[in-house]
Amino acid sequence: MIEVVAMVCFISDPNKCKDVHLSFAAESVTPQQCMMYGQMELAKWTEGNPNWTIRKFSCGRSGRFAKA
């Protein structure tokens, strides 16, 4: 399983940011493919969260990133 971690910030208060963890199941996905597919997953997330903007994101194996 691959995980996309994005730092998102509140549009009306750009100093209010948080990390969002999105996991998606895909067989044999490389980190490069994750970057491509991750953009699609983030686009879906953005549609449901219009008050937030994505600052940056990265990909990796699920569970690799510490969750605070």
N, C-alpha and C positions, 0 to 999 in steps of 0.2 A: 504494500500500500504506500502511496506517495502522499506527502503532506505539503501544502502551500502555506507559508506563513507570511502575512501581510501586515505592515504597519499602516493603520488607518487613522485619520484624524478628523475630528468633528469640523464641518465646514464653517460654522459660525464661531468656533473657538479653536483655531489651528494648533494651539498648545495642548489641547486635550486629545491625546492619542492612546491607542491600545493595539495590541497584537491580535490578529484574527487567524485561527488555525482551520484550514479547510483540508479535509482528507478526501481522496477519491481513489477508488479501486481500479486498477488497470494492470494488466499483466505485462511484465518486462518493460516498464517505462523507464527510459533513461532520464537523467537530470535535464538534458536538453529538451526532451519531449515534454517534461513536466513544466518547463518554462513556457512552452507554447500552450499546452492544455491548461496550465494554471491561469493564464490570462482569461481563458473562457470561463473558468470557475469563478474568478474574481469579478468578471463582468456580471455573472448571475447574482453574485453576492451584492454587488453595487446596486442592482435593480431593486433589491429588497431592502436596501439600507441607503436611501438617497441623501441622508444628512451627513454621510461620511465620504471622505475622499482617500484614495490609496496613495501613500507616499512612496512605498517600496515593497518588494516582496522577494521571497527566495523559496527554493524547493529543496526537499530532502526526503529521506526515508521517514515514515511515520514514527513518532516518538523520539526523533533525534533532537527536536527543539524543546527546551524547557518551557513548561507552561506555568505562568505565574498567576 
